[in-house]
Amino acid sequence: MVEVENLEAPKEVVEVEVELVLENEPKRGCCGWFFLTPIDWIKMLSTETHWSFVFGVVVVYGISQGLGGALARVGTEYYMKDVQKVQPSEAQVYAGITSIPWIVKPLWGLLTDVLPIFGYRRRPYFMLAGFLGVTSMLLVSLHGKLHLALAVLSLTAGSAGVAIADVTIDACVAQNSIIHRSLASDMQSLCSLTSSIGALVGFSVSGIFVHLIGPKGVFGLLTIPAMLVFLVGTLLDEPPVTNFNYKQVNQKFADAGKAMWTTLKFPLVWRPCLYMYLSFVLSLDINEGLFYWYTDSKAGPSFSKETVGYILSVGPVGSLLAAILYQNALKDYPFRDLLFWAQLLSGLSGMLDLMLVLRWNLMFGIPDFVAIVIDEGVSKMVGKLKWMPLLVLSSRLCPPGIEGTFFALLMSIDNAGVLSSSWGGGLLLHILKVTRTKFHNLWLAILIRNILRVAPLCLIFLVPRGDQDSTFLPAEVLVASKEEETEESPEEEAKNIELVPLVNNNVNDR
């Protein structure tokens, strides 16, 4: 019989082994941990997945969407205001048009999943996205006097390039999350981290670039992110698809459409979808009117281009704080309670705009810059707090088997709400005769918007009562999905995966 003591190493031996490990471990101070730990983490992801995948995530999320998206937003606003010289209401409508490619994200997703090009599912779509971005940005940048319709078309094509790259990298993330299940959260952290850092840097330098080289010069700079996306398509490590039957493409599209329509018909699904859409529609977007006002030299505070960039850089910080708050304190609250308070705070936060436009902040001794920085940070923070539970709710509504495509459909419904909000805000500015030089009724537009933001509280009954861990899908959908499921290895599942568009962060930033 073996004694228990013999199975344990002597204490002295253990202490010696620990000391040897600590001696062999690299010495790192505070700076070492700050810089080397993220580097080691990225090296680990590159080793476990492939360096080309990590490069793709950094390019698409960090450079194309984060940095490029920030430059594109500020550049487009000044381009419409100073080059095309359109009215705020028109700029609002054109901003909605350029967001249309994001509404058809399920189409891009299905194409990358069911329609390989030259034997590859992902690489050609990255190259297509990069080509669209380069050509559209060069056209706007180099043309001396581009017609407004062609300018809007080019900006929409550039937006389509970013959307296609976003959907394609999402598919790569989903595929690698199945093959490397233990690294799924690490991949999501990499996506979020690169996107946040890119947006923060982009907004910080956007005003400087617009001031130095003008909005058309900024569009010229945006060809660089597009070229990098094209480069991702040439470098991505992807096995070719062999013996693909192109005759099945139509059937796959039909099957996906039928499954989505069947799920949408259930009240437990369409009711929260209706709430999500209406909550965005009623939050009218009048940002173009506010932008024209606070850059005007007479009615507003006349912020410089650099100042505008610094102000917008506060938004990502507010979103980051909201994400931390949600993760640590709010993720266990029921959907209905959380969305009720988020919607109420959304209406109340809009009063900061009203205070600024009516110049009440000066009565209290608050400088315009401080007031608008607070406004930007609070509004983005509240928007993120509203957006995150909607994302979780959307994921709970996705039936097994078509999770990715259905999730993309729900995101498209939200983006359609954002588009309607943009056009509705443009119509409101037009009705109230808010122009490039007349802002007398801008305060009324803000007040109407704030009231409408609170209106979705009357529709809160459409949201399920359950908490964020509950399952809301009808039993019929779950049973049907289980009957259709077949057991697959991670590699086989990755080959047959439908797109899982892991969300882009830009809806609440619009």
C-alpha positions as CSV (number, residue, x, y, z in Angstrom):
1,M,0.0,0.0,0.0
2,V,1.4,3.3,-1.0
3,E,1.4,6.1,1.5
4,V,0.0,9.5,0.5
5,E,3.1,11.2,1.7
6,N,5.2,9.5,-1.0
7,L,3.0,10.9,-3.7
8,E,3.8,14.5,-2.7
9,A,7.0,16.3,-3.6
10,P,9.0,17.5,-0.6
11,K,8.3,21.2,0.2
12,E,12.0,22.1,-0.3
13,V,11.9,20.6,-3.9
14,V,8.8,22.5,-4.8
15,E,10.3,25.8,-3.5
16,V,13.5,25.2,-5.5
17,E,11.4,24.5,-8.7
18,V,9.4,27.7,-8.2
19,E,12.6,29.7,-7.8
20,L,14.0,28.2,-11.0
21,V,10.9,29.0,-12.9
22,L,10.9,32.6,-11.7
23,E,14.6,33.0,-12.5
24,N,14.1,31.7,-16.0
25,E,11.0,33.9,-16.6
26,P,11.9,37.2,-18.4
27,K,12.1,40.2,-16.1
28,R,9.4,42.7,-17.0
29,G,8.7,46.0,-15.3
30,C,5.5,47.9,-15.7
31,C,6.4,49.1,-19.2
32,G,7.4,45.5,-20.1
33,W,4.0,44.1,-19.1
34,F,2.2,46.9,-20.8
35,F,3.9,46.4,-24.2
36,L,5.1,42.8,-24.2
37,T,2.0,41.1,-22.9
38,P,-0.2,42.3,-25.8
39,I,2.6,41.4,-28.2
40,D,2.8,37.9,-26.8
41,W,-1.0,37.6,-27.0
42,I,-1.0,38.6,-30.7
43,K,1.9,36.2,-31.4
44,M,-0.1,33.4,-29.8
45,L,-3.1,34.2,-32.0
46,S,-0.9,34.3,-35.0
47,T,0.6,31.0,-34.2
48,E,-2.7,29.2,-33.4
49,T,-4.7,30.6,-36.3
50,H,-2.4,32.2,-39.0
51,W,-0.6,35.5,-39.2
52,S,-2.6,36.4,-42.3
53,F,-5.8,36.1,-40.3
54,V,-4.6,38.4,-37.5
55,F,-3.3,40.8,-40.2
56,G,-6.8,40.8,-41.8
57,V,-8.5,41.6,-38.5
58,V,-6.2,44.5,-37.8
59,V,-6.6,45.9,-41.3
60,V,-10.3,45.6,-41.6
61,Y,-11.4,46.4,-38.0
62,G,-8.6,48.7,-37.0
63,I,-7.4,50.5,-40.1
64,S,-10.4,50.3,-42.6
65,Q,-13.3,50.6,-40.1
66,G,-11.7,52.3,-37.1
67,L,-9.2,54.7,-38.6
68,G,-10.6,55.0,-42.0
69,G,-14.2,55.2,-40.8
70,A,-13.3,58.2,-38.6
71,L,-11.5,60.0,-41.4
72,A,-14.3,59.3,-43.8
73,R,-17.0,60.7,-41.4
74,V,-15.2,64.0,-40.8
75,G,-14.0,64.2,-44.4
76,T,-17.5,63.6,-45.8
77,E,-19.1,66.2,-43.5
78,Y,-16.7,68.9,-44.6
79,Y,-16.9,67.7,-48.2
80,M,-20.6,68.1,-48.3
81,K,-20.5,71.4,-46.5
82,D,-17.5,73.2,-48.1
83,V,-17.1,71.5,-51.5
84,Q,-20.6,70.4,-52.6
85,K,-22.1,73.2,-50.5
86,V,-25.4,71.3,-49.8
87,Q,-27.9,72.2,-47.2
88,P,-27.9,70.3,-43.8
89,S,-31.2,68.5,-44.7
90,E,-29.7,67.3,-48.0
91,A,-26.4,66.2,-46.4
92,Q,-28.6,64.1,-43.9
93,V,-30.3,62.4,-46.8
94,Y,-27.0,61.7,-48.6
95,A,-25.5,60.3,-45.4
96,G,-28.4,57.8,-45.3
97,I,-27.9,56.8,-49.0
98,T,-24.2,56.0,-48.3
99,S,-25.2,53.6,-45.5
100,I,-27.4,51.5,-47.8
101,P,-24.7,48.8,-48.5
102,W,-24.8,48.0,-44.7
103,I,-28.5,47.2,-45.0
104,V,-27.9,44.4,-47.4
105,K,-25.2,42.7,-45.3
106,P,-27.0,39.3,-45.4
107,L,-26.6,39.4,-49.2
108,W,-22.8,39.9,-48.9
109,G,-22.7,37.2,-46.3
110,L,-24.6,34.6,-48.4
111,L,-22.4,35.4,-51.4
112,T,-19.2,34.8,-49.5
113,D,-20.6,31.5,-48.1
114,V,-22.3,29.9,-51.1
115,L,-20.6,31.5,-54.1
116,P,-16.8,30.9,-54.3
117,I,-14.9,32.8,-57.0
118,F,-12.0,31.1,-58.7
119,G,-12.1,28.4,-56.0
120,Y,-12.0,30.7,-53.0
121,R,-14.7,31.9,-50.6
122,R,-13.0,34.8,-48.9
123,R,-10.0,36.1,-50.8
124,P,-11.8,37.4,-53.9
125,Y,-14.3,39.3,-51.8
126,F,-11.5,41.1,-49.9
127,M,-9.9,42.0,-53.3
128,L,-13.3,43.2,-54.6
129,A,-13.8,45.3,-51.4
130,G,-10.3,46.8,-51.8
131,F,-10.8,47.6,-55.5
132,L,-14.1,49.4,-54.8
133,G,-12.5,51.4,-52.0
134,V,-9.5,52.5,-54.1
135,T,-11.4,53.4,-57.3
136,S,-14.2,55.3,-55.5
137,M,-11.9,57.3,-53.2
138,L,-9.6,58.2,-56.1
139,L,-12.5,59.4,-58.1
140,V,-13.7,61.7,-55.4
141,S,-10.2,62.9,-54.5
142,L,-8.8,63.6,-58.0
143,H,-11.8,64.9,-59.9
144,G,-11.8,68.7,-60.0
145,K,-15.5,69.3,-59.8
146,L,-17.4,66.1,-59.4
147,H,-21.2,66.2,-59.9
148,L,-23.1,65.7,-56.6
149,A,-24.8,62.5,-57.9
150,L,-21.5,60.9,-58.9
151,A,-20.0,62.0,-55.6
152,V,-22.8,60.3,-53.6
153,L,-22.5,57.2,-55.8
154,S,-18.7,57.1,-55.3
155,L,-19.1,57.4,-51.5
156,T,-21.7,54.7,-51.5
157,A,-19.4,52.4,-53.5
158,G,-16.7,53.1,-50.9
159,S,-19.1,52.3,-48.1
160,A,-19.9,49.0,-50.0
161,G,-16.3,48.1,-50.0
162,V,-16.0,48.6,-46.3
163,A,-19.2,46.6,-45.7
164,I,-18.1,43.7,-47.9
165,A,-14.7,43.5,-46.1
166,D,-16.5,43.7,-42.8
167,V,-18.8,40.7,-43.6
168,T,-15.9,38.7,-45.1
169,I,-13.6,39.1,-42.1
170,D,-16.6,38.3,-39.8
171,A,-16.9,35.0,-41.7
172,C,-13.2,34.3,-41.1
173,V,-13.6,35.1,-37.4
174,A,-16.6,32.7,-37.2
175,Q,-14.8,30.0,-39.0
176,N,-11.7,30.2,-36.8
177,S,-13.9,30.4,-33.7
178,I,-15.2,27.0,-34.6
179,I,-11.8,25.4,-35.4
180,H,-10.2,27.1,-32.3
181,R,-13.1,27.2,-29.9
182,S,-11.0,28.1,-26.9
183,L,-9.8,31.3,-28.7
184,A,-13.2,32.6,-29.7
185,S,-13.3,35.3,-27.0
186,D,-9.7,36.3,-27.8
187,M,-10.6,36.8,-31.4
188,Q,-13.6,39.0,-30.4
189,S,-11.3,41.0,-28.0
190,L,-8.9,41.5,-30.9
191,C,-11.7,42.8,-33.1
192,S,-13.1,45.2,-30.5
193,L,-9.7,46.4,-29.4
194,T,-8.4,47.2,-32.8
195,S,-11.6,48.9,-33.8
196,S,-11.7,51.1,-30.7
197,I,-8.0,52.1,-31.0
198,G,-8.4,52.8,-34.7
199,A,-11.5,55.0,-34.2
200,L,-9.8,56.9,-31.3
201,V,-6.7,57.6,-33.4
202,G,-8.7,58.4,-36.5
203,F,-10.9,61.0,-34.9
204,S,-7.9,62.6,-33.1
205,V,-6.1,63.2,-36.4
206,S,-9.1,63.7,-38.7
207,G,-9.5,67.4,-38.1
208,I,-5.8,68.0,-38.6
209,F,-5.8,66.2,-41.9
210,V,-8.9,68.0,-43.1
211,H,-7.3,71.3,-42.2
212,L,-4.0,70.5,-43.9
213,I,-5.0,68.8,-47.1
214,G,-8.8,69.4,-47.3
215,P,-11.6,66.8,-47.4
216,K,-10.7,65.7,-50.9
217,G,-7.1,65.0,-49.7
218,V,-8.6,62.9,-46.9
219,F,-10.4,60.8,-49.5
220,G,-7.1,60.3,-51.2
221,L,-5.6,59.0,-47.9
222,L,-8.5,56.6,-47.6
223,T,-7.1,54.7,-50.6
224,I,-4.4,53.4,-48.3
225,P,-6.8,51.3,-46.1
226,A,-8.5,50.1,-49.2
227,M,-5.2,49.0,-50.7
228,L,-4.4,47.1,-47.4
229,V,-7.8,45.3,-47.7
230,F,-6.9,44.3,-51.2
231,L,-3.5,43.1,-49.8
232,V,-5.4,40.9,-47.3
233,G,-7.1,39.2,-50.2
234,T,-3.8,38.3,-51.7
235,L,-2.1,37.1,-48.5
236,L,-5.0,35.3,-46.7
237,D,-4.3,31.7,-45.9
238,E,-7.3,29.9,-47.3
239,P,-7.7,26.4,-48.7
240,P,-9.3,26.3,-52.2
241,V,-12.8,24.9,-52.7
242,T,-12.7,21.9,-55.0
243,N,-15.5,20.3,-57.1
244,F,-18.0,23.0,-56.1
245,N,-21.4,22.5,-57.6
246,Y,-22.6,26.0,-58.7
247,K,-26.0,24.6,-59.5
248,Q,-26.8,24.4,-55.8
249,V,-26.3,28.2,-55.2
250,N,-29.9,29.1,-56.0
251,Q,-31.2,26.3,-53.8
252,K,-29.1,27.5,-50.9
253,F,-30.3,31.0,-51.3
254,A,-33.9,29.8,-51.4
255,D,-33.5,27.6,-48.3
256,A,-31.9,30.4,-46.3
257,G,-34.7,32.8,-47.3
258,K,-37.4,30.3,-46.4
259,A,-35.9,29.6,-43.0
260,M,-35.6,33.3,-42.1
261,W,-39.2,34.0,-43.2
262,T,-40.5,31.1,-41.2
263,T,-38.7,32.3,-38.1
264,L,-39.8,35.9,-38.5
265,K,-43.5,35.0,-38.6
266,F,-43.5,34.0,-34.9
267,P,-44.7,36.8,-32.6
268,L,-41.9,36.2,-30.1
269,V,-39.5,37.1,-32.9
270,W,-41.2,39.8,-35.0
271,R,-42.4,41.8,-32.0
272,P,-38.9,42.6,-30.6
273,C,-37.7,43.1,-34.2
274,L,-40.4,45.8,-34.6
275,Y,-39.3,47.5,-31.4
276,M,-35.7,47.6,-32.5
277,Y,-36.6,49.1,-35.8
278,L,-39.0,51.7,-34.4
279,S,-36.6,52.7,-31.6
280,F,-34.0,53.7,-34.2
281,V,-36.5,55.3,-36.5
282,L,-37.9,57.5,-33.8
283,S,-34.5,58.6,-32.7
284,L,-34.3,61.1,-35.5
285,D,-30.7,61.9,-36.7
286,I,-30.1,65.6,-37.1
287,N,-26.3,65.5,-36.7
288,E,-25.7,67.3,-39.9
289,G,-27.7,70.3,-38.7
290,L,-25.7,70.3,-35.5
291,F,-22.5,70.0,-37.4
292,Y,-23.3,73.0,-39.6
293,W,-24.2,75.0,-36.5
294,Y,-21.2,74.4,-34.4
295,T,-18.8,75.1,-37.3
296,D,-20.7,78.3,-38.3
297,S,-18.9,81.6,-37.5
298,K,-22.0,83.5,-36.6
299,A,-24.7,81.4,-35.0
300,G,-22.5,78.8,-33.4
301,P,-19.2,78.5,-31.6
302,S,-17.2,78.2,-34.9
303,F,-15.1,75.2,-34.0
304,S,-12.0,74.6,-36.1
305,K,-11.4,71.4,-38.0
306,E,-8.9,70.2,-35.5
307,T,-11.3,70.9,-32.6
308,V,-14.1,68.9,-34.4
309,G,-11.8,65.9,-34.7
310,Y,-10.8,66.1,-31.0
311,I,-14.5,66.4,-30.0
312,L,-15.5,63.3,-32.0
313,S,-12.6,61.3,-30.5
314,V,-14.4,61.5,-27.2
315,G,-17.1,59.3,-28.6
316,P,-15.0,56.0,-28.6
317,V,-14.0,56.7,-25.0
318,G,-17.7,57.0,-24.0
319,S,-18.5,53.8,-25.9
320,L,-15.7,52.0,-24.1
321,L,-16.9,53.1,-20.7
322,A,-20.4,52.0,-21.6
323,A,-19.0,48.5,-22.6
324,I,-17.2,48.2,-19.3
325,L,-20.2,49.3,-17.3
326,Y,-22.5,46.9,-19.2
327,Q,-20.1,44.0,-18.7
328,N,-19.6,44.5,-15.0
329,A,-23.0,45.8,-13.8
330,L,-25.8,45.6,-16.3
331,K,-25.6,42.3,-18.2
332,D,-27.7,40.4,-15.7
333,Y,-30.7,42.8,-15.8
334,P,-33.9,41.9,-17.8
335,F,-34.1,43.2,-21.4
336,R,-37.2,45.2,-20.8
337,D,-35.9,47.0,-17.7
338,L,-32.5,47.8,-19.3
339,L,-34.0,49.1,-22.6
340,F,-36.5,51.2,-20.7
341,W,-33.9,53.1,-18.8
342,A,-31.5,53.3,-21.8
343,Q,-34.3,54.8,-24.0
344,L,-35.2,57.3,-21.3
345,L,-31.6,58.3,-20.8
346,S,-31.3,58.7,-24.6
347,G,-34.1,61.3,-24.6
348,L,-32.7,63.1,-21.5
349,S,-29.1,63.2,-23.0
350,G,-30.5,65.0,-26.0
351,M,-31.2,68.0,-23.7
352,L,-27.5,68.7,-23.7
353,D,-27.7,69.6,-27.4
354,L,-30.6,71.9,-26.6
355,M,-28.7,73.6,-23.8
356,L,-25.8,74.1,-26.2
357,V,-27.8,75.5,-29.1
358,L,-29.7,77.9,-26.8
359,R,-26.4,78.9,-25.2
360,W,-27.6,78.1,-21.7
361,N,-24.1,76.6,-21.0
362,L,-22.6,80.1,-21.2
363,M,-25.2,81.3,-18.6
364,F,-23.7,78.7,-16.2
365,G,-20.1,79.6,-17.2
366,I,-19.5,76.4,-19.1
367,P,-17.4,76.9,-22.3
368,D,-18.7,75.6,-25.6
369,F,-15.9,73.1,-26.0
370,V,-16.4,71.6,-22.5
371,A,-20.1,71.4,-23.1
372,I,-19.9,69.7,-26.4
373,V,-17.2,67.3,-25.2
374,I,-19.6,66.3,-22.3
375,D,-22.4,66.0,-24.8
376,E,-20.4,63.8,-27.2
377,G,-19.2,61.5,-24.5
378,V,-22.6,61.1,-22.8
379,S,-24.5,60.6,-26.0
380,K,-22.2,57.9,-27.3
381,M,-22.1,56.2,-23.9
382,V,-26.0,56.1,-23.7
383,G,-26.2,54.9,-27.3
384,K,-23.8,52.1,-26.5
385,L,-25.8,51.1,-23.4
386,K,-28.9,50.9,-25.6
387,W,-27.1,49.0,-28.4
388,M,-25.5,46.3,-26.4
389,P,-28.6,44.7,-24.9
390,L,-30.2,44.9,-28.4
391,L,-27.2,42.8,-29.7
392,V,-27.7,40.2,-27.0
393,L,-31.5,40.1,-27.7
394,S,-30.8,39.7,-31.4
395,S,-28.5,36.7,-30.7
396,R,-31.2,35.1,-28.6
397,L,-33.7,35.3,-31.5
398,C,-31.4,33.4,-34.0
399,P,-32.6,29.9,-34.7
400,P,-30.0,27.1,-34.7
401,G,-28.6,26.2,-38.1
402,I,-29.0,29.7,-39.6
403,E,-27.7,31.8,-36.7
404,G,-25.3,33.8,-38.8
405,T,-27.5,34.7,-41.7
406,F,-30.5,35.5,-39.4
407,F,-28.2,37.6,-37.2
408,A,-27.1,39.5,-40.3
409,L,-30.8,40.0,-41.1
410,L,-31.5,41.5,-37.7
411,M,-28.6,43.8,-38.0
412,S,-29.9,44.9,-41.4
413,I,-33.3,45.7,-39.8
414,D,-31.4,47.9,-37.3
415,N,-29.5,49.6,-40.1
416,A,-32.7,50.2,-42.0
417,G,-34.0,51.9,-38.9
418,V,-30.8,54.1,-38.9
419,L,-31.4,54.9,-42.6
420,S,-35.0,55.9,-41.9
421,S,-33.8,58.0,-38.9
422,S,-31.3,59.8,-41.1
423,W,-33.9,60.6,-43.8
424,G,-36.5,61.5,-41.2
425,G,-34.1,63.9,-39.6
426,G,-33.3,65.5,-43.0
427,L,-37.0,65.9,-43.6
428,L,-37.4,67.6,-40.2
429,L,-34.6,70.0,-40.9
430,H,-36.1,70.8,-44.2
431,I,-39.6,71.5,-42.8
432,L,-38.2,73.7,-40.0
433,K,-36.1,75.5,-42.7
434,V,-32.7,74.9,-41.0
435,T,-30.2,75.8,-43.7
436,R,-26.5,76.5,-44.1
437,T,-26.9,80.0,-42.6
438,K,-30.3,79.9,-40.8
439,F,-30.4,78.0,-37.5
440,H,-33.3,79.8,-35.8
441,N,-35.4,76.6,-35.6
442,L,-32.6,74.2,-34.8
443,W,-33.6,74.2,-31.1
444,L,-37.1,73.1,-32.1
445,A,-35.7,70.2,-34.2
446,I,-33.7,69.1,-31.2
447,L,-36.7,69.3,-28.9
448,I,-38.9,67.3,-31.3
449,R,-36.1,64.7,-31.6
450,N,-35.8,64.4,-27.9
451,I,-39.5,63.8,-27.4
452,L,-39.6,61.2,-30.2
453,R,-36.6,59.4,-28.5
454,V,-38.8,58.8,-25.5
455,A,-41.8,57.6,-27.6
456,P,-40.5,54.0,-27.9
457,L,-41.2,53.6,-24.2
458,C,-44.8,53.2,-25.2
459,L,-43.7,50.2,-27.2
460,I,-41.6,48.6,-24.6
461,F,-44.2,45.8,-24.2
462,L,-42.9,44.4,-27.5
463,V,-39.7,43.4,-25.7
464,P,-39.6,40.0,-23.9
465,R,-39.7,40.1,-20.1
466,G,-37.0,37.5,-19.6
467,D,-33.4,38.1,-18.5
468,Q,-30.5,38.1,-20.9
469,D,-29.8,34.4,-20.5
470,S,-33.3,33.4,-21.5
471,T,-34.3,31.6,-24.7
472,F,-37.2,33.3,-26.5
473,L,-37.5,31.2,-29.7
474,P,-40.7,29.1,-30.0
475,A,-40.4,25.4,-29.3
476,E,-41.4,24.7,-33.0
477,V,-38.3,26.4,-34.3
478,L,-35.9,24.7,-31.8
479,V,-37.4,21.2,-32.4
480,A,-37.2,21.6,-36.2
481,S,-33.6,22.9,-35.9
482,K,-32.5,19.9,-33.7
483,E,-34.1,17.4,-36.1
484,E,-32.0,18.9,-39.0
485,E,-28.7,19.1,-37.1
486,T,-26.0,16.5,-37.9
487,E,-22.9,15.9,-36.0
488,E,-19.7,17.4,-37.6
489,S,-16.1,17.7,-36.6
490,P,-14.9,21.3,-36.0
491,E,-13.1,21.2,-39.4
492,E,-16.2,20.0,-41.2
493,E,-18.4,22.5,-39.4
494,A,-16.0,25.3,-40.4
495,K,-16.2,24.3,-44.0
496,N,-20.0,24.3,-44.0
497,I,-20.5,27.4,-41.8
498,E,-22.9,30.1,-42.7
499,L,-21.8,33.6,-42.1
500,V,-21.9,34.9,-38.5
501,P,-21.6,38.6,-38.8
502,L,-20.2,39.7,-35.5
503,V,-21.4,43.2,-35.1
504,N,-20.0,46.4,-36.4
505,N,-20.1,49.3,-34.0
506,N,-21.1,51.9,-36.0
507,V,-24.9,51.9,-35.8
508,N,-25.0,53.8,-32.5
509,D,-22.2,56.1,-33.8
510,R,-24.2,57.4,-36.7
